[in-house]
């Protein structure tokens, strides 16, 4: 044997020999079975640590027919929402003793999503969570769900796929009503891209709140979630002296809007009140601190993972219902009653 070659990795028999127990006892400890004495379990775990033993997951899958691995398909994890959902899913999977295999996509079209689910199935995942916030993904989810337990996170409602989502429409309603209740005649809207379900739901809630109050409904300005698009919208709105309140569909666009208003000499909140959406960690450090709608992305990720685990355990047989999480309004310093000249 080559003297420079690495020694072979330890196997279960090595652990059993060092701990002074049988191969079957080591297996019971690894599978966390209860019928092992406390002192025996401690010796086996100490031997595992000393040898740096790693179970052969492929062999265990063949024996148990369980991979203890779940797949996650995510889109654009550079955005705060999908990244936070992914973190919540990973934490929940760890708590449930599952591994996670992630497929991150640049585009969420039908063919790409189906291919991602297929590749995860080739890795023997037991089920898949799909973070699919774009409108074109809903139909693909139904087709993908035919061969594997699947849960959508932040997706559109379909009959065959269980889904966990935050109520975007309700969040926009409470944001817009907050500004109207402060006394503003109407509320302008900087919207997200219309191929995103979140943007569509937030625009619906904004429009509904205005119509319920019999307030004028201004033309929305479309952005792309970025601060630069919020800045461009802000430059357009700043030149209109009748604009006193703006609801931005996310906090990054609100940040750009605040900069544009400041450059134009429009004070926030004295001249223009601004409300955002998401409650990213930086919003309390904006100038002024931003009133915004908080989405609990971590809870969304945890609930999505738990719904999938429940389905795998058989506690939710067949098509499951949808879980809708309500958002909260976080009031800070960026909104106040309109200035009366």
HUGIMO-V30968 format. One record per helix or strand. SS is the DSSP state (a for helix, b for strand). FROM is the first residue (numbers start at 1). TO is the last residue. If there is no record, write none. Layout:
ss: {SS,SS}
from: {FROM,FROM}
to: {TO,TO}
//
This chain:
ss: {a,a,a,a,b,a,b,a,b,b,a,b,b,a,b,b,a,b,a,b,a,b,a,b,a,b,b}
from: {12,23,38,57,69,80,99,110,127,134,137,149,162,168,188,196,197,221,227,245,251,273,283,291,297,323,328}
to: {19,30,51,64,75,95,105,122,131,134,144,153,166,181,191,196,212,222,238,248,263,278,285,294,313,325,330}
//
